[in-house]
Amino acid sequence: MKQRKLVVISSGLSQPSSTRLLADQLSAAAVGAAAQLGVTLDTQVIELRDLAHEITDNMLTGFAPTNLKQAQEAVTAADALIVVTPVFSASYSGLFKSFVDVLDKDALVDKPVLLAATAGTARHSLVIEHALRPLFAYLRASILPTGVFAASDDWGANSVEGPLRGRIDRAAAELAREVERREPAVVTDPFALTSNFEDLLKNL
């Protein structure tokens, strides 16, 4: 079995939250779909609610506290991401955007990303297309075709076998195929020497 790293970013503010519920269902479906392709996904969930103060500190000082630094490194090292945000004022949450703002500018380049959002009403169903997709395109991520939006009505009695379940399974299958066909993510140490000392001395 191939081993790959999946990082799930959930930016719900309440506990429990429909945002975390959708994140968990997407990650479980992705793990199952990947297993069918011979890939084991090592999954890590990042709850931005727990990092809110550290994100603010990072934006004010330019330095990431310990827990936030670990989250940033996990995102950079991930082979794929699932990102889920609640909708506030017809767009992604401020906490979600703030976390994205403190990531390294190249952290998401060519990284497969499954986009998802939750809201109280289906009127916000296009938020993935008009807000999330442009943001991650700017970050040069490899955005999966299927985004998953869930309104309050989607969590009814028929949610297990309803339209939401179909969207989750389709998006998870796309993520699994993308991860399976790629090599593992490689994190480059910015402080690593690219030349040996002998070569450096020759140029003095």
Residue pairs with C-beta under 8 A, 6 or more apart in sequence:
1 35
1 38
1 39
1 40
2 38
2 39
2 40
2 180
3 39
3 40
3 42
3 184
4 34
4 39
4 40
4 41
4 42
4 79
4 80
4 179
4 184
5 41
5 42
5 44
5 74
5 77
5 78
5 79
5 80
5 184
5 185
6 27
6 30
6 31
6 41
6 42
6 43
6 44
6 78
6 79
6 80
6 81
6 82
6 179
7 43
7 44
7 45
7 46
7 74
7 75
7 78
7 80
7 81
7 82
8 23
8 24
8 26
8 27
8 43
8 44
8 45
8 46
8 81
8 82
8 83
8 84
9 23
9 46
9 48
9 75
9 81
9 82
9 83
9 84
9 96
9 99
10 17
10 19
10 20
10 23
10 45
10 46
10 47
10 48
10 84
11 19
11 48
11 49
11 84
11 85
11 86
11 92
11 93
11 95
11 96
11 99
12 18
12 19
12 20
12 47
12 49
12 84
12 86
12 118
13 49
13 86
13 93
13 95
15 49
17 86
17 118
18 86
18 118
18 150
18 152
18 155
19 84
19 85
19 86
19 118
20 47
20 84
21 155
22 84
22 116
22 118
22 148
22 150
22 168
23 45
23 82
23 84
23 116
24 45
25 168
26 82
26 84
26 114
26 116
26 148
26 168
26 171
26 172
27 43
27 45
27 82
29 168
29 169
29 171
29 172
30 41
30 80
30 82
30 114
30 172
30 175
30 176
31 41
31 43
32 172
33 169
33 172
33 173
33 175
33 176
34 40
34 41
34 175
34 176
34 179
34 180
35 41
36 176
37 176
37 177
37 180
38 180
39 176
39 179
39 180
41 80
41 179
44 74
44 78
46 71
46 74
46 75
48 55
48 95
48 96
48 99
49 95
50 67
51 67
51 68
51 71
51 99
52 95
54 64
54 65
54 67
54 68
55 68
55 95
55 98
55 99
55 102
56 98
57 63
57 65
57 68
58 64
58 65
58 68
58 102
59 98
59 101
59 102
64 72
64 102
68 102
71 99
72 102
72 103
72 104
72 107
73 187
75 81
75 103
75 107
75 108
76 103
76 104
76 107
76 185
76 187
77 185
77 187
78 111
78 185
79 111
79 112
79 179
79 182
79 184
79 185
80 111
80 112
80 113
80 114
80 175
80 178
80 179
81 108
81 111
81 112
81 113
81 114
81 141
82 113
82 114
82 116
82 175
83 96
83 113
83 114
83 115
83 116
83 132
83 136
84 116
84 117
84 118
85 92
85 93
85 96
85 116
85 117
85 118
85 132
86 93
86 117
86 118
86 119
87 93
87 117
87 118
87 119
87 124
87 127
88 94
90 124
90 127
90 131
91 127
91 131
92 117
92 127
92 131
92 132
92 135
97 135
100 135
100 139
105 139
106 140
107 139
108 136
108 139
108 140
108 141
109 139
109 140
109 141
110 140
110 141
110 142
111 141
111 142
111 185
112 141
112 142
112 144
112 175
112 178
112 179
112 182
113 136
113 141
113 142
113 143
113 144
114 144
114 146
114 147
114 148
114 171
114 172
114 174
114 175
115 128
115 132
115 133
115 136
115 143
115 144
115 147
115 148
116 128
116 147
116 148
116 149
116 150
116 171
117 124
117 127
117 128
117 132
117 147
117 148
117 149
117 150
118 149
118 150
118 151
119 125
119 127
119 149
119 150
119 151
119 152
120 151
120 152
121 151
121 152
122 149
122 151
122 153
124 149
124 151
125 149
125 151
127 149
128 147
128 148
128 149
129 147
132 147
133 143
133 147
136 143
137 143
142 178
144 171
144 174
144 175
144 178
145 174
146 167
146 170
146 171
146 174
147 171
148 164
148 167
148 168
148 171
149 167
150 164
154 162
154 163
154 164
155 164
156 162
159 165
